[in-house]
Amino acid sequence: MQDALFLRIYLSESDRLNGEPAMQAVLELCREAGLTGVSVMRGIEGMGLHGIHTSTFLSLSSDLPLIVEAIDSRAKIERAIGMLRPLIGNRLLATWPVSVMRKQGVNA
């Protein structure tokens, strides 16, 4: 097992950074920081500072929650955070230590 760091960034579909969708800007910075495995998940419902966001038929929301997750070495995650922090402003970002196990023979 290897020690690593888990990074999670909370966004919404309507968030924009420097004129582009926040998700795309965050993914690009993660790539520039050298992170190799980054996933974006779309929530069906969420609650935050600006109330409840839901995908129910009646609301037809286009402002659903997005979660960006990455697991990598502490150095790479910390580098990514240093690049992301000025861009994402007050959006929530969380990290925690994880242990990673990879099957032998699988490319990293």
C-alpha positions in Angstrom: 0.0 0.0 0.0 1.1 3.5 -0.7 0.2 6.7 1.2 -1.6 9.3 -0.9 -3.9 12.2 -0.6 -7.6 12.4 -1.6 -8.7 15.8 -3.0 -12.4 16.7 -3.4 -13.7 20.0 -4.8 -17.3 21.1 -4.6 -18.7 23.0 -7.5 -22.0 23.5 -9.2 -23.0 23.4 -12.9 -23.5 27.1 -13.1 -20.1 28.0 -11.6 -17.8 29.8 -14.0 -14.2 30.7 -13.6 -12.5 33.1 -16.0 -15.4 32.9 -18.3 -15.5 29.2 -18.8 -17.4 26.4 -16.9 -15.6 25.9 -13.6 -15.4 22.1 -14.1 -13.4 22.6 -17.3 -11.1 25.2 -15.7 -10.5 22.9 -12.6 -9.8 19.8 -14.8 -7.3 21.8 -16.9 -5.4 23.0 -13.8 -5.4 19.4 -12.4 -3.8 18.2 -15.7 -1.2 21.0 -15.5 -0.4 20.1 -11.9 0.4 16.5 -13.1 -2.6 14.7 -11.6 -3.3 11.6 -13.6 -6.7 10.4 -12.3 -9.4 13.0 -11.9 -13.1 12.3 -12.0 -16.1 14.6 -12.0 -19.4 13.4 -10.7 -22.8 15.1 -11.1 -25.1 15.1 -8.1 -28.8 14.6 -8.4 -29.5 16.8 -5.4 -27.5 18.9 -3.0 -27.8 21.6 -0.3 -25.4 24.4 0.2 -25.2 28.1 1.1 -27.6 29.0 -1.7 -30.3 26.5 -0.8 -31.3 23.1 -2.2 -30.4 22.1 -5.8 -32.4 19.2 -7.2 -33.0 17.3 -10.4 -36.7 16.7 -9.8 -38.9 16.9 -12.9 -40.7 20.0 -11.7 -37.6 22.0 -11.1 -35.5 21.0 -14.2 -32.5 22.5 -12.5 -29.4 23.3 -14.5 -27.5 24.1 -11.3 -26.8 20.7 -9.9 -23.8 19.9 -7.7 -20.5 18.7 -9.2 -17.8 17.0 -7.3 -14.3 16.8 -8.7 -12.1 14.1 -7.1 -8.5 13.0 -7.4 -6.2 10.7 -5.6 -2.4 11.1 -6.0 0.8 11.7 -4.1 0.8 14.3 -1.4 3.3 16.4 -3.4 1.1 16.4 -6.6 -2.1 17.1 -4.7 -0.5 20.0 -2.7 0.9 21.4 -6.0 -2.6 21.2 -7.5 -4.1 23.0 -4.5 -1.5 25.7 -4.8 -2.6 26.3 -8.4 -6.3 25.9 -7.8 -6.8 28.0 -4.6 -6.4 31.4 -6.3 -8.8 30.3 -9.1 -11.6 28.6 -7.1 -12.0 31.4 -4.4 -14.3 30.4 -1.6 -15.5 27.2 -3.1 -15.2 24.2 -0.8 -12.1 22.0 -1.1 -11.3 19.1 1.1 -8.4 16.6 1.4 -7.7 13.6 3.5 -5.0 10.9 3.7 -5.7 7.6 1.9 -3.9 4.3 1.3 -3.7 3.2 -2.3 -3.3 -0.3 -3.5 -2.7 -1.2 -7.1 -2.6 -4.5 -8.8 0.9 -5.6 -9.8 1.7 -5.0 -13.5 -0.9 -2.2 -13.9 0.6 1.1 -15.3 0.5 4.0 -12.8 
